[in-house]
Amino acid sequence: MSQNSELILKGIMGLDEEAALAFIKRYGMISRVTRRDENWVVCTRDFRRERVNIELDDGLVTRAEVG
């Protein structure tokens, strides 16, 4: 994982969805929400180094990973 990726993952924890997506975009990466509370989103299983997958609880990022 690149240094930028680690910075992004740490930087978005606890942010709301809008702020997290803007933060990710600022670093030239793409994003997708894979879970909102108890609702999982159907996603492809392909791995992309430039994509950040985020999970939200009560509107805040609680988990993030590159892929």
PyMOL Python script that loads the backbone (N, CA, C, O; Angstrom):
from pymol import cmd

cmd.read_pdbstr("""\
ATOM      1  N   MET A   1       0.849  -1.167   0.000  1.00  0.00           N
ATOM      2  CA  MET A   1       0.000   0.000   0.000  1.00  0.00           C
ATOM      3  C   MET A   1       0.903   1.240   0.000  1.00  0.00           C
ATOM      4  O   MET A   1       1.911   1.291   0.704  1.00  0.00           O
ATOM      5  N   SER A   2       0.523   2.216  -0.791  1.00  0.00           N
ATOM      6  CA  SER A   2       1.333   3.429  -0.887  1.00  0.00           C
ATOM      7  C   SER A   2       1.157   4.303   0.354  1.00  0.00           C
ATOM      8  O   SER A   2       0.211   4.144   1.126  1.00  0.00           O
ATOM      9  N   GLN A   3       2.083   5.210   0.515  1.00  0.00           N
ATOM     10  CA  GLN A   3       2.011   6.128   1.656  1.00  0.00           C
ATOM     11  C   GLN A   3       0.752   6.990   1.570  1.00  0.00           C
ATOM     12  O   GLN A   3       0.117   7.259   2.590  1.00  0.00           O
ATOM     13  N   ASN A   4       0.383   7.426   0.352  1.00  0.00           N
ATOM     14  CA  ASN A   4      -0.844   8.204   0.176  1.00  0.00           C
ATOM     15  C   ASN A   4      -2.066   7.399   0.614  1.00  0.00           C
ATOM     16  O   ASN A   4      -2.970   7.928   1.262  1.00  0.00           O
ATOM     17  N   SER A   5      -2.083   6.108   0.252  1.00  0.00           N
ATOM     18  CA  SER A   5      -3.224   5.264   0.621  1.00  0.00           C
ATOM     19  C   SER A   5      -3.373   5.184   2.128  1.00  0.00           C
ATOM     20  O   SER A   5      -4.481   5.290   2.653  1.00  0.00           O
ATOM     21  N   GLU A   6      -2.269   4.998   2.821  1.00  0.00           N
ATOM     22  CA  GLU A   6      -2.321   4.927   4.283  1.00  0.00           C
ATOM     23  C   GLU A   6      -2.815   6.238   4.875  1.00  0.00           C
ATOM     24  O   GLU A   6      -3.606   6.241   5.818  1.00  0.00           O
ATOM     25  N   LEU A   7      -2.351   7.344   4.324  1.00  0.00           N
ATOM     26  CA  LEU A   7      -2.775   8.669   4.783  1.00  0.00           C
ATOM     27  C   LEU A   7      -4.273   8.846   4.574  1.00  0.00           C
ATOM     28  O   LEU A   7      -4.966   9.360   5.453  1.00  0.00           O
ATOM     29  N   ILE A   8      -4.772   8.429   3.427  1.00  0.00           N
ATOM     30  CA  ILE A   8      -6.204   8.546   3.132  1.00  0.00           C
ATOM     31  C   ILE A   8      -7.021   7.704   4.110  1.00  0.00           C
ATOM     32  O   ILE A   8      -7.998   8.185   4.682  1.00  0.00           O
ATOM     33  N   LEU A   9      -6.618   6.442   4.300  1.00  0.00           N
ATOM     34  CA  LEU A   9      -7.378   5.564   5.179  1.00  0.00           C
ATOM     35  C   LEU A   9      -7.442   6.114   6.602  1.00  0.00           C
ATOM     36  O   LEU A   9      -8.495   6.059   7.237  1.00  0.00           O
ATOM     37  N   LYS A  10      -6.351   6.634   7.098  1.00  0.00           N
ATOM     38  CA  LYS A  10      -6.342   7.216   8.445  1.00  0.00           C
ATOM     39  C   LYS A  10      -7.113   8.527   8.480  1.00  0.00           C
ATOM     40  O   LYS A  10      -7.789   8.830   9.463  1.00  0.00           O
ATOM     41  N   GLY A  11      -7.010   9.302   7.408  1.00  0.00           N
ATOM     42  CA  GLY A  11      -7.625  10.621   7.368  1.00  0.00           C
ATOM     43  C   GLY A  11      -9.131  10.631   7.289  1.00  0.00           C
ATOM     44  O   GLY A  11      -9.764  11.597   7.715  1.00  0.00           O
ATOM     45  N   ILE A  12      -9.723   9.573   6.751  1.00  0.00           N
ATOM     46  CA  ILE A  12     -11.179   9.582   6.582  1.00  0.00           C
ATOM     47  C   ILE A  12     -11.941   8.929   7.730  1.00  0.00           C
ATOM     48  O   ILE A  12     -13.164   9.052   7.805  1.00  0.00           O
ATOM     49  N   MET A  13     -11.246   8.245   8.613  1.00  0.00           N
ATOM     50  CA  MET A  13     -11.938   7.577   9.715  1.00  0.00           C
ATOM     51  C   MET A  13     -12.687   8.614  10.559  1.00  0.00           C
ATOM     52  O   MET A  13     -12.112   9.606  11.007  1.00  0.00           O
ATOM     53  N   GLY A  14     -13.975   8.359  10.761  1.00  0.00           N
ATOM     54  CA  GLY A  14     -14.798   9.246  11.580  1.00  0.00           C
ATOM     55  C   GLY A  14     -15.425  10.402  10.832  1.00  0.00           C
ATOM     56  O   GLY A  14     -16.255  11.123  11.387  1.00  0.00           O
ATOM     57  N   LEU A  15     -15.036  10.592   9.561  1.00  0.00           N
ATOM     58  CA  LEU A  15     -15.646  11.666   8.768  1.00  0.00           C
ATOM     59  C   LEU A  15     -17.023  11.247   8.300  1.00  0.00           C
ATOM     60  O   LEU A  15     -17.327  10.055   8.239  1.00  0.00           O
ATOM     61  N   ASP A  16     -17.865  12.227   7.965  1.00  0.00           N
ATOM     62  CA  ASP A  16     -19.146  11.883   7.350  1.00  0.00           C
ATOM     63  C   ASP A  16     -18.896  11.522   5.891  1.00  0.00           C
ATOM     64  O   ASP A  16     -17.809  11.762   5.364  1.00  0.00           O
ATOM     65  N   GLU A  17     -19.893  10.951   5.244  1.00  0.00           N
ATOM     66  CA  GLU A  17     -19.727  10.435   3.887  1.00  0.00           C
ATOM     67  C   GLU A  17     -19.248  11.505   2.913  1.00  0.00           C
ATOM     68  O   GLU A  17     -18.293  11.281   2.169  1.00  0.00           O
ATOM     69  N   GLU A  18     -19.890  12.648   2.911  1.00  0.00           N
ATOM     70  CA  GLU A  18     -19.543  13.715   1.970  1.00  0.00           C
ATOM     71  C   GLU A  18     -18.088  14.164   2.146  1.00  0.00           C
ATOM     72  O   GLU A  18     -17.358  14.314   1.166  1.00  0.00           O
ATOM     73  N   ALA A  19     -17.680  14.373   3.373  1.00  0.00           N
ATOM     74  CA  ALA A  19     -16.306  14.810   3.645  1.00  0.00           C
ATOM     75  C   ALA A  19     -15.303  13.728   3.254  1.00  0.00           C
ATOM     76  O   ALA A  19     -14.245  14.037   2.705  1.00  0.00           O
ATOM     77  N   ALA A  20     -15.620  12.472   3.530  1.00  0.00           N
ATOM     78  CA  ALA A  20     -14.710  11.372   3.189  1.00  0.00           C
ATOM     79  C   ALA A  20     -14.539  11.252   1.679  1.00  0.00           C
ATOM     80  O   ALA A  20     -13.419  11.084   1.197  1.00  0.00           O
ATOM     81  N   LEU A  21     -15.637  11.334   0.927  1.00  0.00           N
ATOM     82  CA  LEU A  21     -15.552  11.221  -0.530  1.00  0.00           C
ATOM     83  C   LEU A  21     -14.745  12.375  -1.117  1.00  0.00           C
ATOM     84  O   LEU A  21     -13.974  12.173  -2.055  1.00  0.00           O
ATOM     85  N   ALA A  22     -14.910  13.576  -0.578  1.00  0.00           N
ATOM     86  CA  ALA A  22     -14.139  14.727  -1.047  1.00  0.00           C
ATOM     87  C   ALA A  22     -12.657  14.550  -0.720  1.00  0.00           C
ATOM     88  O   ALA A  22     -11.803  14.886  -1.541  1.00  0.00           O
ATOM     89  N   PHE A  23     -12.341  14.031   0.459  1.00  0.00           N
ATOM     90  CA  PHE A  23     -10.961  13.792   0.880  1.00  0.00           C
ATOM     91  C   PHE A  23     -10.292  12.793  -0.065  1.00  0.00           C
ATOM     92  O   PHE A  23      -9.161  13.005  -0.502  1.00  0.00           O
ATOM     93  N   ILE A  24     -10.994  11.714  -0.375  1.00  0.00           N
ATOM     94  CA  ILE A  24     -10.468  10.676  -1.269  1.00  0.00           C
ATOM     95  C   ILE A  24     -10.222  11.257  -2.657  1.00  0.00           C
ATOM     96  O   ILE A  24      -9.172  11.024  -3.256  1.00  0.00           O
ATOM     97  N   LYS A  25     -11.183  12.007  -3.160  1.00  0.00           N
ATOM     98  CA  LYS A  25     -11.066  12.604  -4.491  1.00  0.00           C
ATOM     99  C   LYS A  25      -9.894  13.584  -4.565  1.00  0.00           C
ATOM    100  O   LYS A  25      -9.206  13.657  -5.584  1.00  0.00           O
ATOM    101  N   ARG A  26      -9.672  14.327  -3.501  1.00  0.00           N
ATOM    102  CA  ARG A  26      -8.572  15.298  -3.440  1.00  0.00           C
ATOM    103  C   ARG A  26      -7.218  14.619  -3.681  1.00  0.00           C
ATOM    104  O   ARG A  26      -6.298  15.242  -4.211  1.00  0.00           O
ATOM    105  N   TYR A  27      -7.097  13.368  -3.301  1.00  0.00           N
ATOM    106  CA  TYR A  27      -5.862  12.614  -3.492  1.00  0.00           C
ATOM    107  C   TYR A  27      -5.832  11.849  -4.819  1.00  0.00           C
ATOM    108  O   TYR A  27      -4.934  11.040  -5.052  1.00  0.00           O
ATOM    109  N   GLY A  28      -6.813  12.108  -5.681  1.00  0.00           N
ATOM    110  CA  GLY A  28      -6.825  11.502  -7.009  1.00  0.00           C
ATOM    111  C   GLY A  28      -7.268  10.054  -7.038  1.00  0.00           C
ATOM    112  O   GLY A  28      -7.010   9.338  -8.005  1.00  0.00           O
ATOM    113  N   MET A  29      -7.932   9.622  -5.982  1.00  0.00           N
ATOM    114  CA  MET A  29      -8.424   8.250  -5.948  1.00  0.00           C
ATOM    115  C   MET A  29      -9.937   8.251  -6.120  1.00  0.00           C
ATOM    116  O   MET A  29     -10.586   9.293  -6.022  1.00  0.00           O
ATOM    117  N   ILE A  30     -10.482   7.084  -6.374  1.00  0.00           N
ATOM    118  CA  ILE A  30     -11.927   6.945  -6.495  1.00  0.00           C
ATOM    119  C   ILE A  30     -12.446   6.242  -5.247  1.00  0.00           C
ATOM    120  O   ILE A  30     -11.673   5.656  -4.489  1.00  0.00           O
ATOM    121  N   SER A  31     -13.739   6.302  -5.042  1.00  0.00           N
ATOM    122  CA  SER A  31     -14.312   5.723  -3.825  1.00  0.00           C
ATOM    123  C   SER A  31     -15.621   5.035  -4.130  1.00  0.00           C
ATOM    124  O   SER A  31     -16.262   5.274  -5.154  1.00  0.00           O
ATOM    125  N   ARG A  32     -15.994   4.168  -3.203  1.00  0.00           N
ATOM    126  CA  ARG A  32     -17.338   3.596  -3.246  1.00  0.00           C
ATOM    127  C   ARG A  32     -17.722   3.206  -1.831  1.00  0.00           C
ATOM    128  O   ARG A  32     -16.888   2.800  -1.021  1.00  0.00           O
ATOM    129  N   VAL A  33     -18.997   3.341  -1.564  1.00  0.00           N
ATOM    130  CA  VAL A  33     -19.542   2.932  -0.276  1.00  0.00           C
ATOM    131  C   VAL A  33     -19.964   1.471  -0.419  1.00  0.00           C
ATOM    132  O   VAL A  33     -20.734   1.126  -1.315  1.00  0.00           O
ATOM    133  N   THR A  34     -19.460   0.623   0.463  1.00  0.00           N
ATOM    134  CA  THR A  34     -19.802  -0.802   0.403  1.00  0.00           C
ATOM    135  C   THR A  34     -20.839  -1.199   1.448  1.00  0.00           C
ATOM    136  O   THR A  34     -21.464  -2.254   1.343  1.00  0.00           O
ATOM    137  N   ARG A  35     -21.020  -0.338   2.470  1.00  0.00           N
ATOM    138  CA  ARG A  35     -22.031  -0.620   3.492  1.00  0.00           C
ATOM    139  C   ARG A  35     -22.464   0.674   4.151  1.00  0.00           C
ATOM    140  O   ARG A  35     -21.647   1.537   4.473  1.00  0.00           O
ATOM    141  N   ARG A  36     -23.779   0.788   4.346  1.00  0.00           N
ATOM    142  CA  ARG A  36     -24.370   1.876   5.135  1.00  0.00           C
ATOM    143  C   ARG A  36     -25.169   1.215   6.252  1.00  0.00           C
ATOM    144  O   ARG A  36     -26.192   0.577   6.004  1.00  0.00           O
ATOM    145  N   ASP A  37     -24.696   1.372   7.469  1.00  0.00           N
ATOM    146  CA  ASP A  37     -25.326   0.739   8.631  1.00  0.00           C
ATOM    147  C   ASP A  37     -25.434  -0.776   8.388  1.00  0.00           C
ATOM    148  O   ASP A  37     -24.410  -1.435   8.208  1.00  0.00           O
ATOM    149  N   GLU A  38     -26.622  -1.327   8.379  1.00  0.00           N
ATOM    150  CA  GLU A  38     -26.798  -2.770   8.194  1.00  0.00           C
ATOM    151  C   GLU A  38     -27.003  -3.160   6.729  1.00  0.00           C
ATOM    152  O   GLU A  38     -27.203  -4.337   6.427  1.00  0.00           O
ATOM    153  N   ASN A  39     -26.957  -2.188   5.819  1.00  0.00           N
ATOM    154  CA  ASN A  39     -27.247  -2.440   4.410  1.00  0.00           C
ATOM    155  C   ASN A  39     -25.972  -2.533   3.582  1.00  0.00           C
ATOM    156  O   ASN A  39     -25.285  -1.536   3.357  1.00  0.00           O
ATOM    157  N   TRP A  40     -25.667  -3.755   3.130  1.00  0.00           N
ATOM    158  CA  TRP A  40     -24.497  -3.969   2.274  1.00  0.00           C
ATOM    159  C   TRP A  40     -24.862  -3.620   0.844  1.00  0.00           C
ATOM    160  O   TRP A  40     -25.985  -3.872   0.407  1.00  0.00           O
ATOM    161  N   VAL A  41     -23.931  -3.047   0.124  1.00  0.00           N
ATOM    162  CA  VAL A  41     -24.120  -2.664  -1.270  1.00  0.00           C
ATOM    163  C   VAL A  41     -23.503  -3.751  -2.142  1.00  0.00           C
ATOM    164  O   VAL A  41     -22.400  -4.222  -1.861  1.00  0.00           O
ATOM    165  N   VAL A  42     -24.206  -4.150  -3.195  1.00  0.00           N
ATOM    166  CA  VAL A  42     -23.670  -5.143  -4.110  1.00  0.00           C
ATOM    167  C   VAL A  42     -22.523  -4.509  -4.883  1.00  0.00           C
ATOM    168  O   VAL A  42     -22.693  -3.468  -5.518  1.00  0.00           O
ATOM    169  N   CYS A  43     -21.348  -5.144  -4.828  1.00  0.00           N
ATOM    170  CA  CYS A  43     -20.142  -4.603  -5.468  1.00  0.00           C
ATOM    171  C   CYS A  43     -19.431  -5.707  -6.239  1.00  0.00           C
ATOM    172  O   CYS A  43     -19.589  -6.895  -5.956  1.00  0.00           O
ATOM    173  N   THR A  44     -18.657  -5.286  -7.204  1.00  0.00           N
ATOM    174  CA  THR A  44     -17.791  -6.230  -7.901  1.00  0.00           C
ATOM    175  C   THR A  44     -16.642  -6.614  -6.973  1.00  0.00           C
ATOM    176  O   THR A  44     -16.367  -5.907  -6.003  1.00  0.00           O
ATOM    177  N   ARG A  45     -15.979  -7.714  -7.260  1.00  0.00           N
ATOM    178  CA  ARG A  45     -14.891  -8.174  -6.398  1.00  0.00           C
ATOM    179  C   ARG A  45     -13.520  -7.874  -7.002  1.00  0.00           C
ATOM    180  O   ARG A  45     -12.505  -8.387  -6.530  1.00  0.00           O
ATOM    181  N   ASP A  46     -13.491  -7.049  -8.038  1.00  0.00           N
ATOM    182  CA  ASP A  46     -12.211  -6.700  -8.636  1.00  0.00           C
ATOM    183  C   ASP A  46     -11.409  -5.808  -7.690  1.00  0.00           C
ATOM    184  O   ASP A  46     -11.980  -5.054  -6.902  1.00  0.00           O
ATOM    185  N   PHE A  47     -10.088  -5.901  -7.776  1.00  0.00           N
ATOM    186  CA  PHE A  47      -9.212  -5.108  -6.923  1.00  0.00           C
ATOM    187  C   PHE A  47      -8.648  -3.955  -7.730  1.00  0.00           C
ATOM    188  O   PHE A  47      -8.083  -4.160  -8.805  1.00  0.00           O
ATOM    189  N   ARG A  48      -8.798  -2.742  -7.217  1.00  0.00           N
ATOM    190  CA  ARG A  48      -8.257  -1.553  -7.884  1.00  0.00           C
ATOM    191  C   ARG A  48      -7.460  -0.756  -6.871  1.00  0.00           C
ATOM    192  O   ARG A  48      -7.993  -0.329  -5.847  1.00  0.00           O
ATOM    193  N   ARG A  49      -6.190  -0.556  -7.157  1.00  0.00           N
ATOM    194  CA  ARG A  49      -5.297   0.147  -6.234  1.00  0.00           C
ATOM    195  C   ARG A  49      -5.699   1.600  -6.022  1.00  0.00           C
ATOM    196  O   ARG A  49      -5.338   2.200  -5.009  1.00  0.00           O
ATOM    197  N   GLU A  50      -6.436   2.169  -6.958  1.00  0.00           N
ATOM    198  CA  GLU A  50      -6.809   3.582  -6.859  1.00  0.00           C
ATOM    199  C   GLU A  50      -8.198   3.787  -6.242  1.00  0.00           C
ATOM    200  O   GLU A  50      -8.724   4.900  -6.247  1.00  0.00           O
ATOM    201  N   ARG A  51      -8.787   2.709  -5.712  1.00  0.00           N
ATOM    202  CA  ARG A  51     -10.138   2.817  -5.146  1.00  0.00           C
ATOM    203  C   ARG A  51     -10.114   2.589  -3.631  1.00  0.00           C
ATOM    204  O   ARG A  51      -9.410   1.715  -3.126  1.00  0.00           O
ATOM    205  N   VAL A  52     -10.903   3.400  -2.926  1.00  0.00           N
ATOM    206  CA  VAL A  52     -11.081   3.236  -1.488  1.00  0.00           C
ATOM    207  C   VAL A  52     -12.526   2.805  -1.240  1.00  0.00           C
ATOM    208  O   VAL A  52     -13.468   3.488  -1.641  1.00  0.00           O
ATOM    209  N   ASN A  53     -12.681   1.671  -0.579  1.00  0.00           N
ATOM    210  CA  ASN A  53     -14.005   1.175  -0.198  1.00  0.00           C
ATOM    211  C   ASN A  53     -14.273   1.626   1.231  1.00  0.00           C
ATOM    212  O   ASN A  53     -13.436   1.452   2.117  1.00  0.00           O
ATOM    213  N   ILE A  54     -15.452   2.211   1.446  1.00  0.00           N
ATOM    214  CA  ILE A  54     -15.753   2.683   2.798  1.00  0.00           C
ATOM    215  C   ILE A  54     -17.054   2.076   3.315  1.00  0.00           C
ATOM    216  O   ILE A  54     -17.984   1.794   2.559  1.00  0.00           O
ATOM    217  N   GLU A  55     -17.079   1.888   4.630  1.00  0.00           N
ATOM    218  CA  GLU A  55     -18.271   1.429   5.336  1.00  0.00           C
ATOM    219  C   GLU A  55     -18.682   2.529   6.304  1.00  0.00           C
ATOM    220  O   GLU A  55     -17.841   3.174   6.930  1.00  0.00           O
ATOM    221  N   LEU A  56     -19.988   2.727   6.413  1.00  0.00           N
ATOM    222  CA  LEU A  56     -20.531   3.811   7.240  1.00  0.00           C
ATOM    223  C   LEU A  56     -21.462   3.275   8.324  1.00  0.00           C
ATOM    224  O   LEU A  56     -22.249   2.358   8.089  1.00  0.00           O
ATOM    225  N   ASP A  57     -21.360   3.853   9.490  1.00  0.00           N
ATOM    226  CA  ASP A  57     -22.308   3.597  10.572  1.00  0.00           C
ATOM    227  C   ASP A  57     -22.786   4.950  11.068  1.00  0.00           C
ATOM    228  O   ASP A  57     -21.985   5.813  11.429  1.00  0.00           O
ATOM    229  N   ASP A  58     -24.096   5.124  11.082  1.00  0.00           N
ATOM    230  CA  ASP A  58     -24.693   6.400  11.489  1.00  0.00           C
ATOM    231  C   ASP A  58     -24.104   7.570  10.710  1.00  0.00           C
ATOM    232  O   ASP A  58     -23.928   8.659  11.256  1.00  0.00           O
ATOM    233  N   GLY A  59     -23.797   7.341   9.418  1.00  0.00           N
ATOM    234  CA  GLY A  59     -23.305   8.401   8.543  1.00  0.00           C
ATOM    235  C   GLY A  59     -21.821   8.692   8.638  1.00  0.00           C
ATOM    236  O   GLY A  59     -21.325   9.580   7.944  1.00  0.00           O
ATOM    237  N   LEU A  60     -21.091   7.961   9.488  1.00  0.00           N
ATOM    238  CA  LEU A  60     -19.658   8.201   9.666  1.00  0.00           C
ATOM    239  C   LEU A  60     -18.837   7.000   9.200  1.00  0.00           C
ATOM    240  O   LEU A  60     -19.276   5.857   9.329  1.00  0.00           O
ATOM    241  N   VAL A  61     -17.659   7.257   8.664  1.00  0.00           N
ATOM    242  CA  VAL A  61     -16.782   6.185   8.195  1.00  0.00           C
ATOM    243  C   VAL A  61     -16.253   5.417   9.402  1.00  0.00           C
ATOM    244  O   VAL A  61     -15.646   5.992  10.305  1.00  0.00           O
ATOM    245  N   THR A  62     -16.496   4.104   9.398  1.00  0.00           N
ATOM    246  CA  THR A  62     -16.003   3.255  10.470  1.00  0.00           C
ATOM    247  C   THR A  62     -15.004   2.227   9.980  1.00  0.00           C
ATOM    248  O   THR A  62     -14.312   1.599  10.780  1.00  0.00           O
ATOM    249  N   ARG A  63     -14.924   2.049   8.665  1.00  0.00           N
ATOM    250  CA  ARG A  63     -13.959   1.131   8.082  1.00  0.00           C
ATOM    251  C   ARG A  63     -13.651   1.594   6.679  1.00  0.00           C
ATOM    252  O   ARG A  63     -14.530   2.071   5.961  1.00  0.00           O
ATOM    253  N   ALA A  64     -12.384   1.449   6.287  1.00  0.00           N
ATOM    254  CA  ALA A  64     -11.970   1.819   4.934  1.00  0.00           C
ATOM    255  C   ALA A  64     -10.814   0.923   4.520  1.00  0.00           C
ATOM    256  O   ALA A  64      -9.971   0.554   5.337  1.00  0.00           O
ATOM    257  N   GLU A  65     -10.788   0.581   3.237  1.00  0.00           N
ATOM    258  CA  GLU A  65      -9.703  -0.233   2.713  1.00  0.00           C
ATOM    259  C   GLU A  65      -9.513   0.071   1.243  1.00  0.00           C
ATOM    260  O   GLU A  65     -10.455   0.457   0.551  1.00  0.00           O
ATOM    261  N   VAL A  66      -8.305  -0.102   0.775  1.00  0.00           N
ATOM    262  CA  VAL A  66      -7.994   0.077  -0.643  1.00  0.00           C
ATOM    263  C   VAL A  66      -8.421  -1.188  -1.362  1.00  0.00           C
ATOM    264  O   VAL A  66      -8.244  -2.295  -0.854  1.00  0.00           O
ATOM    265  N   GLY A  67      -8.976  -1.017  -2.527  1.00  0.00           N
ATOM    266  CA  GLY A  67      -9.355  -2.198  -3.302  1.00  0.00           C
ATOM    267  C   GLY A  67     -10.452  -1.918  -4.220  1.00  0.00           C
ATOM    268  O   GLY A  67     -10.891  -2.809  -4.947  1.00  0.00           O
TER     269      GLY A  67
END
""", "prot")
cmd.dss("prot")
cmd.show_as("cartoon", "prot")
cmd.util.cbc("prot")
cmd.orient("prot")
